[in-house]
Amino acid sequence: MEKEAASKRIHELRTILDRFAYEYYVLDKPSVSDREYDRYYQELMALESEFPQFWDHNSPTQRVGGAVLKGFTQVTHQRMMLSLGNAYNREDLDNFDQRVRTEVAHPQYMVELKIDGLAMSILYRNGHFVQAVTRGDGTVGEDVTNNVRTIRSVPMHIDMEGEVELRGEVYMPKKSFEQLNAKREENNEELFANPRNAAAGSIRQLDSAIAAQRKLDAFWYYFVNAREFGIKTHHEAMERMDELHVRTNSQRRLCNNIDEVWDYIQTMSEQRADLPYEIDGIVIKLDDLDEQEQMGYTVKTPRWAIAYKFPAEEVETRLLDIVLSVGRTGRITPNAVLEPVRVAGTSVSAATLHNEDMIAQKDVRIHDMVVIRKAGDIIPEVVRSLPQRRDGHQIPYVFPEHCPICGSHIVRFADEAAHYCINQDCPARVVESIIHFASRDAMDIDTLGDKKIEFFHHQGLLNTVEDIYHLKEHREAILAMEGFQEKSFEKMIAAIETSKTKGLDSLIFGLGIRQVGKKAARILAQEYETMEALMAAEVKDLVEIKDIGEITAQSLCAFFNEERNQTLIARLKEAGVQMSTARQHVQESQFSNLTVVLTGSLAQLTRNEAKELLISLGANVTGSVSKKTDLVIYGEAAGSKLDKAQALGVKTMDEATFMEEVKRYEH
C-alpha cells in the first residue's frame, strides 16, 4: 500500500473504532459484533506497524497502556479546581437557596449525582486529547495522561477547535471493584476498602498497563471554558459535551426551585443502591453561567454550587448467628453472621459486635432483624436490633465460658470489656501471632500472607514466630507442595531475611504484647535502644516515660517475665534478628508537639514515609480526627476525616504545602 493511501486508511480506521467505542462504552448500544470490531482493530495495528511514521498516542490501539513512568509530573491548573461546600439536610439547602436569591431573582438549578471517585481535569487542543491532571490541592495536580488514556469511554478526539478543558470524576464501577478485590484475595493481596480508594490507587499506577486492567470509567460534568464558545448555561454545556461524544451522566435534572431539588434528592436516595457505581451525594449548581460569575467564589468553594451529602447508609438484614474469633493476644471477639446485604457499595455478611457488654446494651439476639451501616463507609457495624420485628424464634446470646478453638477456660480481666483465652498454645493465637509478626507494620514480610501462614501451620512448619526463620531449612518439602515454585520460594526467603534488619521498634510491635501498639513500640525502642535493656526495665521505670502508662508497663513486665517469651527472644537473636536501634534525632520544627492526622492518597510519599517524617520533626501522628487534633494533612480522595476536620475547625494542609514546609528542615 502506498504511503498516502495508508495514511488515509489509518485515519479512517481510527475514526471508525472511535465511533464503535463511543457506541459501546458511552451509549451501551454496540452496532457491531466483537468479531467485526477485532477485524478493524487488527487491520489498524498491522498498518501502524508497517507505517510507524503515522503512530499516534491517541490511537485506539494505545488504550491498553504500557508506558512505565518513574514518577508523576506536577502540573499547575490554569484555573483552580475548587472543592464544594456541603449540605447535610433540607435546612442547609434552604440556606443555600436564600444566599443565591439575594443576588439572583429567579434561579434555576442543575442537579447532578455526586460520583464517588477521583476529581480529574482533561484538556483538548484542536480536537486532540493532550492531558489529564488530578485535582491535587486544587492549584497543583499530577499529570496522569497515560492512565486516563486507557479509559475506553474517554474520547481521544472531539469535534471542536481551540482549547477545551473538561472536568469530571474518574471512578471504578461496582462490578470492576468486585472483580478486582476477588482477584486480590486470590493472590493474598490487601483488599481495597471501597471503589473510590481503588480508583485513586489505580489512576496513580506508574505502569499504565496496570491502570488499563483495572477497568476504570469516568463521567464529565463541567465544561470549564464553555462561555468562550458562546454557551450560556450549564445544561447547554452538558448537551454540547454529549454532542462531542463525551460521557456525561444522564441522571441530571434542571430544577426551577429548591423544592424540586429536594424531590430529586429523595428520588435518588431511594435509587442509589441500584446504580452500577457509587455516589455519595447530589451536587446542586446554579444553571446560568453569567449568574455563576455574578455569585463568585470564596477562597475554597464556588458560591453558586453546593454538595448535599447522604447520611451514612443504614440497611436492615437478619442476624443468623454470633460466632467468636480469637486474636493474637487471646482476645475473643463476637461477630455477627448476617444475611448478605449491600451497604455503601459492597456486600456485607459479617460485622463485629465488639464484646459481651455491647451485645447486652443493644439487646442483639440470634435471628433478630438488625440495622447495619459502615462506620466511615468502611467498617460494618450493627447499629441496633429491631425488637418489634421479633417472631418468637429469637435466641438471647449467652457468652461461652470456654475458648471456641482450644476449649480452654476464658477470663475477663478487671476494668476490661473483652474476654481472653489465656492458653498461649491455642492454635488461633499461634496463627494470629505469626500473622501479626509478619504484617506490614511489624516485620513486613510481604511474601508471607495470612493464607500461606495458615497453610504452613497446618503442615506443621509454623508453630511459633521463630519458625519463620527456619522455613529455608524446609526447601525440599515446600517445593514439593502444590502451588510452590522455586522462584516464589526464593522470593519468600529473601523477604524473611530482609525482615531481620527491620529494627527494634518493629520487633517490639511484632511480638504482639498486650497494650503495646506501634507508637508505644517506637517510644520504647528510642528510650532503651536494645532489647536487653528493655527486658530489664521495671514498672517504675517504664511509667516515667511519656505516653507509657501503668497498664502498658505492667503488660510489658509480665510478658518479659515469662520464660517462654525469654526463650522466644533468645531464639530470634540466634536467627539474626536485629535487637537494637539507633536513637532517632527529633528535630525542632513547626510540627513539634502537634497532634497530626494523615488522610487521602499521598503522591510524593507513602503514608508510612510521611508518618516517619512527621515523627522525626516532633509530631504525634494519630489515626483519627478529634477536637484534640492540631493538623490534618490530606492528599487525593481525602474523605470523612477531612470533612470532620473542617467541621471542627481543625487546621488542614494539602500535601504540596506540607512538602514545601518540610524542605525547610532538610540538611
C-alpha positions in Angstrom: 0.0 0.0 0.0 1.2 3.5 -0.9 2.1 5.8 2.0 -0.7 8.3 1.1 -3.3 5.5 0.9 -2.1 4.1 4.2 -2.4 7.4 5.9 -5.9 7.8 4.7 -6.9 4.3 5.7 -5.3 4.6 9.2 -7.3 7.9 9.8 -10.5 6.2 8.5 -10.0 3.1 10.8 -9.3 5.3 13.9 -12.5 7.2 13.2 -14.5 4.0 12.8 -13.0 2.5 16.0 -13.6 5.7 18.0 -17.3 5.6 16.9 -17.5 1.9 17.9 -16.0 2.7 21.3 -18.5 5.6 21.9 -21.4 3.3 21.0 -20.1 0.5 23.3 -18.7 2.4 26.3 -20.9 5.5 26.4 -24.2 4.7 24.7 -24.1 1.0 25.7 -25.5 0.3 22.2 -22.8 -1.5 20.2 -23.6 -1.5 16.5 -21.1 -4.3 15.5 -20.1 -7.6 16.9 -16.8 -8.2 18.8 -15.5 -10.1 15.9 -16.1 -7.3 13.5 -14.5 -4.8 15.9 -11.5 -7.0 16.2 -11.2 -7.2 12.4 -10.9 -3.4 12.1 -8.6 -3.2 15.1 -6.2 -5.8 13.7 -6.1 -4.1 10.4 -5.2 -0.8 12.1 -2.5 -2.5 14.2 -1.0 -4.0 11.1 -0.9 -0.7 9.2 0.5 1.2 12.2 3.3 -1.4 12.4 4.0 -1.2 8.7 3.9 2.6 8.7 5.3 3.7 12.0 5.6 7.3 10.9 1.8 7.6 11.4 2.0 6.4 15.0 -0.3 8.5 17.3 -0.5 8.0 21.1 -4.3 8.8 20.8 -4.9 5.8 18.5 -7.4 3.2 19.7 -4.5 0.7 19.7 -2.8 2.6 22.5 -5.6 2.2 25.0 -4.0 -0.9 26.6 -1.3 1.2 28.2 2.3 0.0 28.7 4.2 3.2 29.5 6.0 2.9 32.8 6.9 6.2 34.5 9.5 6.9 37.2 7.1 9.4 38.8 4.3 11.8 38.0 4.9 15.4 36.8 3.2 18.1 38.8 1.0 20.5 36.7 -0.4 23.8 37.8 -4.0 24.2 36.9 -4.9 27.1 34.6 -8.0 27.6 36.7 -8.2 26.3 40.3 -10.1 23.1 40.9 -12.1 24.2 43.9 -14.0 21.9 46.3 -17.7 22.2 47.1 -19.4 23.4 50.3 -21.5 20.7 52.0 -25.2 20.5 52.9 -26.5 17.7 55.2 -30.2 18.4 55.4 -33.1 20.4 54.0 -32.3 23.4 56.2 -28.8 23.6 54.7 -30.2 23.6 51.2 -32.8 26.3 52.1 -30.0 28.5 53.5 -28.0 28.0 50.2 -31.1 28.9 48.2 -31.6 32.1 50.3 -28.0 33.1 49.7 -28.4 32.7 46.0 -31.7 34.6 45.9 -30.0 37.6 47.5 -28.2 38.1 44.1 -30.3 36.1 41.6 -34.0 36.8 41.5 -35.2 33.5 39.8 -32.5 30.9 40.0 -32.7 27.6 38.1 -30.6 24.7 39.4 -28.9 21.9 37.6 -28.9 18.9 39.9 -26.4 16.0 39.3 -25.2 12.9 41.0 -22.0 13.3 43.1 -19.8 10.4 41.8 -17.6 8.9 44.5 -14.2 8.9 42.6 -11.2 11.0 41.8 -11.6 14.5 40.5 -9.9 15.0 37.2 -9.3 17.7 34.5 -8.8 16.8 30.8 -7.6 19.1 28.1 -8.2 19.0 24.3 -6.4 21.2 21.8 -7.9 21.5 18.3 -9.9 18.3 18.9 -7.0 16.2 20.2 -6.7 14.8 23.8 -3.5 16.2 25.2 -3.5 16.0 29.0 -5.2 14.7 32.2 -4.4 16.1 35.6 -5.6 15.1 39.0 -7.2 17.7 41.3 -4.3 17.6 43.8 -4.6 20.5 46.2 -6.7 22.4 43.7 -3.8 24.5 42.5 -1.3 21.8 41.5 -2.2 18.3 40.4 -0.4 15.3 38.8 -0.1 14.5 35.1 -1.8 11.1 34.7 -2.4 11.4 31.0 -1.1 7.9 30.2 -3.5 6.3 32.6 -6.6 8.3 31.7 -5.9 7.4 28.0 -6.6 3.8 28.9 -10.2 4.6 30.0 -12.2 3.5 26.9 -15.1 5.9 27.3 -12.8 9.0 27.2 -12.7 10.2 23.6 -9.2 10.8 22.2 -10.7 13.3 19.6 -13.6 15.7 19.8 -15.1 17.9 17.0 -14.1 21.3 18.4 -11.3 23.6 17.6 -9.3 25.6 20.1 -8.6 24.6 23.7 -11.3 22.8 25.7 -11.0 21.9 29.4 -13.4 19.5 30.9 -13.6 18.3 34.5 -15.2 15.2 36.0 -14.7 12.2 38.1 -12.7 9.0 37.3 -14.3 6.1 39.2 -14.4 2.3 39.4 -17.7 0.7 38.6 -19.1 -1.6 41.3 -18.6 -4.7 39.1 -15.0 -3.8 38.3 -14.3 -3.2 42.1 -15.7 -6.6 43.0 -13.7 -8.4 40.3 -10.5 -6.5 41.4 -10.9 -7.4 45.0 -11.8 -11.0 44.2 -8.5 -11.3 42.2 -6.5 -9.6 45.0 -8.0 -12.0 47.6 -6.9 -15.0 45.4 -3.4 -13.5 45.4 -3.3 -12.9 49.1 -3.1 -9.1 48.5 -4.6 -6.4 50.7 -8.2 -5.6 49.6 -9.3 -2.1 48.6 -11.7 -0.7 51.2 -14.1 0.9 48.6 -14.3 1.8 44.9 -13.1 5.4 45.5 -9.8 4.2 47.1 -9.4 1.6 44.3 -9.9 4.3 41.6 -7.4 6.6 43.3 -4.9 3.8 43.6 -5.4 2.7 40.0 -5.1 6.1 38.4 -1.8 6.6 40.2 -0.1 3.5 38.9 3.2 4.3 37.3 2.6 1.4 34.9 -0.3 2.4 32.6 -0.9 -1.3 31.7 -2.0 -1.9 35.3 -4.3 1.0 35.2 -5.8 -0.4 31.9 -6.5 -3.7 33.6 -8.5 -2.0 36.4 -11.4 -1.2 34.1 -11.9 2.4 35.3 -14.5 4.7 33.8 -15.4 8.4 34.1 -18.2 10.9 34.0 -17.6 14.5 32.9 -19.7 17.3 34.4 -18.1 20.6 33.9 -17.1 22.4 30.7 -14.7 24.9 32.3 -14.4 27.4 29.4 -17.9 26.9 27.9 -18.6 30.7 27.8 -15.7 31.1 25.3 -17.8 29.0 22.9 -20.9 31.1 23.3 -22.6 28.6 25.7 -24.9 30.4 28.2 -26.0 27.7 30.7 -24.6 24.7 32.4 -27.3 22.4 30.9 -26.4 23.7 27.4 -22.7 22.9 28.2 -23.7 19.4 29.2 -25.7 18.9 26.0 -22.7 20.2 23.9 -20.5 17.6 25.7 -22.9 14.9 24.7 -22.7 16.1 21.1 -18.9 15.8 21.4 -19.3 12.1 22.5 -18.0 13.0 25.9 -19.5 10.7 28.6 -21.9 12.6 30.9 -24.3 11.3 33.4 -27.9 11.3 32.2 -29.2 11.2 35.7 -29.4 15.0 35.9 -32.3 17.4 36.2 -33.0 21.1 35.7 -35.0 22.4 38.7 -36.9 25.6 39.0 -36.8 25.9 42.8 -35.3 24.2 45.9 -38.5 22.1 46.4 -37.8 20.4 43.1 -34.2 19.9 44.1 -35.3 18.2 47.4 -37.7 15.9 45.5 -34.9 14.8 43.2 -32.7 14.1 46.2 -35.4 11.9 47.8 -35.8 10.0 44.5 -32.1 9.4 44.0 -31.7 8.4 47.7 -34.1 5.5 47.0 -32.4 4.5 43.7 -28.8 4.9 45.0 -28.2 1.2 45.8 -29.3 0.1 42.3 -26.8 2.3 40.4 -23.8 0.5 38.9 -21.4 3.0 40.5 -21.0 4.6 43.9 -22.4 8.1 44.7 -22.0 9.9 48.0 -24.3 12.9 47.4 -26.1 15.2 45.0 -24.5 18.4 43.5 -26.6 21.5 43.1 -25.4 24.2 40.6 -26.8 27.5 39.5 -27.5 26.8 35.9 -26.9 30.3 34.3 -23.2 30.8 33.6 -23.4 34.6 33.9 -25.2 34.2 37.2 -22.4 31.8 38.4 -19.9 34.6 37.7 -22.1 37.1 39.5 -22.2 34.9 42.6 -18.4 34.3 42.5 -16.2 32.3 44.8 -14.9 32.0 48.4 -11.3 31.1 48.9 -12.1 27.4 48.6 -15.5 27.0 47.1 -17.8 28.4 44.4 -20.7 30.3 46.0 -23.0 29.1 43.2 -22.8 25.4 44.0 -23.2 23.0 46.9 -23.0 19.3 47.6 -25.7 17.5 49.5 -24.1 14.6 51.4 -26.1 11.5 52.0 -26.2 10.3 55.7 -24.4 7.0 56.4 -26.4 4.3 54.6 -28.4 2.1 57.0 -29.9 -1.2 55.9 -31.8 -4.0 57.5 -30.9 -7.6 57.4 -31.2 -10.7 59.6 -28.5 -11.8 62.1 -28.1 -15.5 61.6 -25.6 -16.3 64.3 -22.9 -15.0 66.6 -19.5 -16.5 66.3 -16.3 -15.9 68.2 -12.8 -15.1 66.8 -9.6 -15.4 68.8 -6.9 -12.8 68.2 -3.1 -13.0 68.7 -3.3 -11.7 72.3 -6.1 -14.2 73.1 -8.8 -11.5 72.9 -12.1 -13.1 72.0 -14.4 -11.0 69.7 -18.0 -11.8 69.0 -19.0 -11.3 65.4 -22.4 -11.2 63.8 -23.1 -13.6 60.9 -25.6 -11.7 58.6 -27.7 -12.5 55.6 -25.6 -10.8 52.9 -26.8 -7.3 52.1 -25.2 -4.5 50.1 -24.1 -1.5 52.1 -22.2 1.5 50.8 -21.0 -0.3 47.7 -20.0 -3.7 48.9 -21.8 -6.9 50.0 -21.7 -7.3 53.8 -22.2 -10.7 55.5 -20.4 -10.1 58.9 -20.0 -7.3 61.4 -18.2 -7.0 64.7 -20.2 -7.0 67.9 -17.1 -5.9 70.0 -17.8 -7.6 73.3 -20.4 -9.0 75.7 -21.4 -5.6 77.0 -22.1 -4.3 73.6 -24.4 -7.3 72.8 -26.3 -6.7 76.0 -26.5 -3.0 75.6 -28.0 -3.3 72.1 -30.1 -6.3 73.1 -28.9 -8.2 70.0 -30.3 -11.8 69.7 -29.7 -14.6 67.2 -32.3 -14.4 64.4 -33.0 -10.7 65.1 -33.6 -8.3 62.3 -30.9 -5.7 62.8 -29.9 -2.4 61.3 -26.3 -2.2 60.0 -24.1 0.5 58.5 -20.5 1.1 57.7 -18.6 3.3 60.1 -16.8 5.8 58.0 -18.2 3.9 54.9 -15.6 1.2 55.6 -16.2 -1.0 58.7 -19.5 -2.8 59.0 -21.2 -2.4 62.4 -24.6 -3.4 64.0 -26.4 -0.2 64.9 -29.4 -1.6 66.7 -31.7 -4.6 66.8 -35.4 -4.3 65.8 -37.3 -6.0 68.7 -40.6 -5.0 67.1 -39.8 -7.5 64.3 -39.3 -10.5 66.6 -41.5 -13.6 65.9 -40.6 -15.8 68.8 -37.6 -17.6 67.1 -35.0 -15.2 68.6 -32.4 -16.6 71.0 -30.7 -14.4 73.6 -26.9 -14.8 73.4 -25.0 -16.3 76.3 -21.3 -15.6 76.2 -19.5 -19.0 76.5 -17.0 -19.9 79.2 -14.6 -21.8 77.0 -12.4 -20.8 74.0 -14.1 -21.9 70.8 -10.8 -23.1 69.3 -8.9 -24.9 72.1 -11.6 -25.3 74.8 -9.6 -23.6 77.5 -11.4 -21.5 80.1 -11.7 -17.9 79.1 -11.4 -14.9 81.5 -12.4 -11.3 81.7 -9.9 -9.0 83.3 -10.9 -6.3 85.7 -11.6 -2.9 84.0 -11.8 -4.6 80.6 -14.8 -5.3 78.5 -13.2 -8.1 76.5 -12.8 -11.8 77.3 -9.4 -13.6 76.7 -8.2 -17.1 76.0 -5.1 -17.4 78.2 -3.8 -20.6 76.7 -0.7 -19.5 74.8 -0.7 -22.7 72.8 -4.2 -22.1 71.4 -3.9 -22.7 67.6 -5.8 -19.5 66.9 -3.4 -17.4 69.0 -0.4 -19.1 67.4 -1.6 -18.4 63.8 -2.7 -14.8 64.6 0.5 -14.0 66.4 2.6 -15.2 63.4 0.3 -13.2 61.0 0.8 -10.1 63.2 4.6 -10.6 63.4 4.8 -10.8 59.6 2.4 -7.9 58.9 3.4 -4.6 57.2 3.6 -2.5 60.4 5.7 -5.2 62.2 8.4 -7.2 60.4 6.9 -6.5 56.9 7.3 -10.0 55.3 5.1 -9.2 52.4 5.5 -12.7 50.7 4.2 -14.4 53.8 0.5 -13.7 53.8 -2.3 -14.8 56.1 -3.3 -17.9 54.0 0.2 -19.0 53.5 0.9 -18.8 57.2 -2.3 -20.8 58.0 -1.2 -23.4 55.3 2.3 -23.8 56.8 0.9 -24.1 60.3 -1.4 -26.9 59.2 1.7 -28.5 57.6 3.5 -28.3 60.9 6.1 -25.9 59.6 5.0 -22.8 61.5 4.2 -23.4 65.2 6.0 -20.4 66.7 7.1 -17.0 65.5 10.8 -18.1 65.3 9.8 -20.9 63.0 9.6 -18.2 60.2 13.3 -18.0 60.2 13.7 -21.7 59.8 11.4 -22.1 56.7 14.5 -22.1 54.5 15.5 -25.4 56.1 12.3 -27.0 54.6 13.1 -26.1 51.0 12.5 -29.6 49.5 9.3 -30.2 51.5 7.8 -26.8 50.5 8.8 -27.1 46.8 7.1 -30.5 46.7 3.8 -28.9 47.9 1.2 -27.9 45.3 1.4 -24.2 44.1 5.0 -23.6 45.2 7.8 -23.0 42.7 11.5 -22.2 43.2 11.2 -18.6 42.2 8.4 -17.8 44.7 10.2 -19.8 47.4 13.4 -17.8 46.9 11.4 -14.5 47.0 9.7 -15.5 50.3 13.1 -16.5 51.9 14.6 -13.2 50.7 11.8 -11.2 52.3 12.2 -13.2 55.5 16.0 -12.4 55.6 15.4 -8.7 54.9 13.0 -8.6 57.9 15.8 -9.3 60.3 17.1 -5.7 59.8 13.7 -4.0 60.5 14.9 -2.7 63.8 13.9 -2.8 67.5 10.6 -0.9 67.2 9.2 -3.3 64.5 10.3 -6.3 66.6 8.7 -5.0 69.8 5.4 -4.3 67.9 5.7 -7.7 66.1 5.9 -9.6 69.4 2.2 -8.7 70.0 2.5 -7.6 73.6 -0.9 -6.6 75.0 -1.3 -2.8 75.2 1.8 -2.2 73.1 0.9 -0.6 69.8 3.1 0.8 67.0 3.5 4.2 68.8 4.4 2.7 72.1 6.9 0.3 70.4 8.6 3.2 68.8 8.8 5.2 72.1 10.3 2.1 73.9 12.8 1.4 71.2 14.1 5.0 71.3 14.2 5.0 75.1 16.0 1.7 75.6 17.8 1.2 72.3 18.4 -2.5 72.9 16.1 -5.5 73.7 18.3 -6.4 76.6 17.8 -3.0 78.3 14.0 -3.1 77.7 13.7 -6.6 79.2 15.5 -5.4 82.3 13.2 -2.4 82.8 10.8 -2.4 85.8 7.3 -0.9 86.0 8.5 2.1 88.0 11.0 2.9 85.2 8.5 2.4 82.4 5.8 4.7 83.8 8.3 7.6 83.9 8.3 7.6 80.1 5.9 9.9 78.4 2.9 8.1 76.9 3.7 4.8 78.6 1.0 4.2 81.3 0.7 1.8 84.2 -1.3 -0.8 82.3 1.2 -0.9 79.4 4.1 -1.0 81.8 2.6 -4.0 83.7 1.8 -5.8 80.5 5.4 -5.4 79.3 7.0 -6.6 82.5 4.5 -9.6 82.6 5.5 -10.5 79.0 9.2 -10.4 79.6 9.0 -12.3 82.9 7.6 -15.3 81.2 10.3 -17.9 80.5 8.7 -18.9 77.1 9.0 -15.3 75.9 12.6 -15.0 77.0 13.3 -18.2 75.1 11.5 -16.8 72.0 13.6 -13.6 72.0 16.8 -15.6 72.5 16.0 -17.8 69.5 15.1 -14.8 67.4 18.5 -13.3 68.3 20.2 -16.6 67.3 18.4 -16.4 64.0 20.0 -13.0 63.3 17.0 -10.7 64.1 18.3 -7.2 65.0 17.8 -6.5 68.7 18.8 -2.8 68.8 18.1 0.6 67.3 19.9 3.9 66.9 18.5 6.8 68.9 16.4 8.8 66.4 17.2 12.5 66.3 14.0 14.5 66.7 14.3 17.9 65.1 12.6 21.0 66.4 10.1 22.2 63.8 6.7 23.9 63.3 5.2 20.4 63.7 6.8 19.8 67.2 4.2 18.6 69.8 1.4 18.8 67.3 -1.2 16.0 67.0 -1.3 15.3 63.3 -3.6 13.1 61.2 -2.8 11.9 57.6 -5.7 11.2 55.2 -6.1 10.5 51.5 -3.7 9.1 48.9 -0.3 10.9 49.1 1.5 11.4 45.8 5.1 12.1 46.9 5.4 9.8 49.9 3.8 6.6 51.2 1.7 7.0 54.3 4.4 5.4 56.4 7.1 7.6 55.0 5.0 10.7 55.8 4.4 9.4 59.3 8.1 8.8 59.8 9.0 12.3 58.6 6.5 13.9 60.9 7.7 11.9 63.9 11.3 13.0 63.1 10.0 16.6 63.2 8.5 16.1 66.6 4.9 15.5 65.7 2.5 13.0 67.3 0.8 11.1 64.5 -2.6 9.6 65.2 -5.3 7.9 63.1 -8.5 9.7 64.0 -9.7 13.3 64.0 -11.0 14.9 67.2 -11.1 18.3 68.9 -7.6 17.5 70.2 -6.2 17.2 66.6 -4.0 20.2 65.7 -3.5 19.5 62.0 -4.8 17.3 59.2 -2.6 16.7 56.2 -4.5 15.5 53.2 -3.9 14.0 49.7 -6.1 12.8 46.9 -9.5 11.3 47.6 -9.5 12.6 51.2 -12.8 11.7 52.7 -14.6 11.8 56.0 -11.5 12.7 58.1 -11.0 15.9 56.1 -14.8 16.7 56.3 -14.7 16.2 60.1 -11.6 18.4 60.4 -13.3 21.2 58.5 -16.4 20.8 60.6 -14.4 21.0 63.9 -12.3 24.0 62.6 -9.1 21.9 62.7 -6.3 23.4 60.6 -5.7 21.5 57.3 -2.8 21.3 55.0 -2.6 19.8 51.5 0.3 17.5 50.6 2.0 20.0 48.3 2.1 22.7 51.0 3.4 20.0 53.5 6.2 19.1 51.2 7.2 22.7 50.8 7.2 23.2 54.5 9.4 20.2 55.3 12.0 21.3 52.8 13.0 23.9 55.4 14.3 21.2 57.7 16.4 19.3 55.2 20.0 19.0 55.9 
